Amino acid sequence: MNMGPEKVFFSSLATAKRARVDEALDRLLPREDEAPRNVHAAMRWSVFAGGKRFRPILVLTVGETFGAPEEQLLQTACAFELIHTYSLIHDDLPSMDDDDLRRGKPTCHVKYGEAAAILAGDALQTLAFEIVSGDDQLSFETRVRLISEISRAAGTPHGMVAGQEHDLEAERKQIDYQHLEAIHRSKTGALITAAARCGAIIAQCSSSDLATITDYGSNLGLLFQITDDLLDVTSTAEALGKTPGKDARAHKATYASVFGIDQARERAQQAHNDAQAALKRINQPTDNLCAIADFLLTRES
């Protein structure tokens, strides 16, 4: 399959960063032969099962846009991948989305059992905060600020956990656009926005630039979720690496189900345009940040 220029650009941008993130994750995660072995094996299985490393790449790209060196950004970037992976493990559980396929492989609870999956998710979450708090490349003040950002984005009342609960509550119900957007700005958007903000915070950018990056990240989060909803309707298990059509079978509120495919695509285009417009307010080279938005609009998995 031929890739468009935006995908080629993002692929080139992402390949080296993904390799650096994976190298750091391998170093930071407990080894499988270290007790408790089953939990550590489940952690590594889930982290290294695949994935685009989108959130870590966003941390790195935003930070580097404002002049931060990679070594100051890398551990925080890894922390976002650990938080994200823990959320996927728990989302896949029978008590949540009850899925048996993730990134083209058996989900954590299918391979290791529900108890080990819950514990692996718990351990990944706590390890994320451990590696940020222990990052001696950063000042103590910056570490505390990053922990605060990640905590708010991952928890409640407006973060990922809250969004997941609101998503479950909305199943089999008719909801309006404002309700739907509020769900996904918490469930998906909060962590993506925080990844962008944390890169900017590490780079010690100005308050005005941080506000602009927040706007950019917020629109990226919305764009990510809309395209995710569309892919659940239009793609295949082979392309997605997870079971398609589950949103419809679970009667979840999605952009595709609320608006239909054509209008959902229009809303994705608007979120992309808004993200790009935000970048025009930054007096820094933003080609790489533009490439991330372009990739999300046209992604196929």
N, C-alpha and C positions, 0 to 999 in steps of 0.2 A: 504494500500500500504506500502510495506517495504521500509525503507530508507537506503541508503548506509551509510558507516561510516562517510563520509565527511558531509552528511546532518545531521546526528545525532550530530556530533561535532558542526556544525554551529548552530543547533537548541538549543543545550545546552548553547553555548556561547551567543546567541542572546536573549534568553527568559528573562533573568534577566535585560539585558541592555534595552530591549524594554520596560519593565515595568517601569524602572526608567525614561526613556525618556517620556513615556506617562504620568507619574505622574507629571513631570516637565512641560510638555505642558499644562496639565490641569490647573496648577497653573498660567502659564504665559499668557494664552489666556483669553480675556475678557469673562465674563459670558453671557449667552444668554439673561438674564433678564436685561442686561445693554444696554442702548440705544447707538447706533442704533441697535435695537434688530434683525432685519432681516439680517443685515450684519454680526453681531456677530454669529448668528445661522448658517449662511452659512459658516463662517470660521471654526466653530467647527465641523460642518457636514463633511467638506472636510478633516480636519486634522484627525478626529477620525473615518473616514469611513473604515479604515484598513490600510494595507501597512506594509512592512517589517521593516521600519525604517533603511534602509540600510545605508544611509549617516550618520545619527547620530551614528550608531553602528561603522562605520568606524572612525569617529572622536574619539570616546571613546577608541576603540581598539588600534589605532595608538598612541594616547596620553599615554595610560596606558603601552604600550610596552616600552616607553621611560621614564616611571616613574612618569607621571603626575597623581595627584589624581583625582577621578571622579568629585568632586565638582568644580574643575577648568575647567573641560571639558564640563559639562552638558549643560550650557546655549548656548554655541557655537554649540554643537550638535543639540540642539533644533532649533537653527536659521537655520541650513541647512534643517531641515524637513519643516520649514515654507517656505523657498525659494522654495524648491522642490514642495510643495503642491500648492503654488501660481502658479507655472509654469504649473502644471497639470490642474488647474481650467481654466487658459487662453488657454491652448492647446486644451481643450475639446470644446471650444466655436464654434458656427456655422461658424464664420469667420476664424477659424483655422482648426482643425481636425474634428469638427462637430460630436462629440461622445456623446452618451446618457448613457453610462455605464462606471463606473470607480470603481475599487475595489469591483465589484459585486453589486454596488448600483447606483441609478440615479446620473448622474453628477450634479455638483453644479448648473449650469444654468437651467437644467431640473427641479430641485426641487425648486429653489428660484428665477428663472428668470435671464436673461442675465445681467441686470444692477447690481443686487445684487452680481452676480458671479464676475463681473469685479471689483467691489468695495471690495469684500472679498479678491480677489487675491492681489489687491493693498495694502490692510491693512495687509495681512500676510507678504508681502515683507517688508513693513516699520517696522513692529513689529520685524522682524528678526534683523534688524540693531539696533533697540532700545534695545533689550535684550543683544546684544553683547556690545554695548557702555555703558550700565549700569551695567555690570558684575563686582561687586566689589571684586570678587575672583582674578581678573587679574589686572596687572599694566595698567596704561593709555597707555603706549607705546605698550604693547601687544594688547590691544583692538583696537588701530588704525591700527596696522598691520593686525589683523584679518578682520577688516572692509574692508581694501584695498584688501585683498585676495578674500573675498566673492564678493565684487563689481566687480572685474575683471572677476571672474568666471561666474557671473550671467548676465553680460551685453554684451557690444560690446567693441572692434571689434572682440575678439576671444572667447567670452563667450557664455552662453546659449542662450541669445536673438539673437545674431548673427547666431548661429547654427540653430535656429528655422527658421529664415528668409531664410538662405541658403537652408534649407530642403524644404521649400515651393517653392523656386525658381527652385529646381531640379525636381519637379514633372513633369512627362510625358517627361523627357529628358534622353538621354543616357549620363552617366557620367562615368569617369574612377575611378580606385581604389583610387588614390591620392585625387580626389575631394570628393569622398564618405567618406574617412577617415577624411578629414579636417572638413566636416560637423559634423560628430559625435564626433570628439574630442572637438568640441565647444558645440554642443547641449547637449550631455550627459556627455562626459568625463571631461569637464572643472570643473563642480561642484563636481564630484567625486574626481578628483585630488585635488581640493581645500579642500575638507573634510579631506583627508589624510594629506595634508600639515598643515592644521590648528591644527590638533591633535598634530603634531610634533612641531609646533611653540609654542603651549601652554606648551609643555614639555621642551622647550628650548633646543632642540637637536642640535647637531653640524651642520655646513653647509653641510658637506659631507653626513651626515645621511639624512638631509632634501632633498638633491638632489636625494638620493636613494629612499626615500619615494615618491618623485615626479614621478620618473620612475615607481615605483610600482603602484601608483594611476592612472597614465596615462594608463597603461596596463589594470588595473581593469576597467576603464571607457570604453575602447575599447571592452573588454570582455563582459561587461554588455550590451552594445548596440548590439553586434553580437548575443548574446543569446536572446535578446529581439526581434530582427528581426526574428530569427528562430522560436521563440514561436508564433509569429503572424501568421506564416505559418502552424505550426504543432500542436498547442494546441487548446483548446476549450474555450468558454466564461466562462464556469463553473470553469475551472482551472485557467484562467488568471484573472478573475474578470473584464474584459473589452472585447470589441468586437474584436474578431480575424478577420484576413483577410482584415482589413481596409487599410493596407499599399498597398496591391495589388490593391484594388478597387480605391484608390486615386492615383495610379501610382507613389507611392513614391520610391525614390532610397534607397534600403536597401541592406544589405550584401546578403540576400537570393535572391533578384531579380537580383543583378549584377553578383554574382558568382555562384548561385545555392546552394542548401542545403548542399551538400557534401563538397564543397570548403569552404563555410561559416563555417562549423564545424571545418575544418582544421585550419582556421584563428582564430577561438575561442580557439582552443587548443594551437596555437602559442602564443596568447596574454596571456593565462594562464601560459604557460611555462616562458615567459618573466617576468611576475609578480613574479613568484616564484624565478627566477634567481636573480632578484633585491634584494629579501629578504636575499639571502645568503651573501650579502655584509654588513649586519647589525650585529653588535656584541651584539645582544640582543636576548632573546627568541622570536621567531616569529611564534610559532605554531598557535596562534589565527589569525594572518594575513594570514598565509597559508590556514587556514580553510575558510576564506572569499573568497579567489580565487577559492578554490575547490568547494565551494557552487555555485559560479556564473557559473562555467563551467557546472554544472549538474542540475541547477535549472529548475523547471517545471512550474513556475509562476512568 
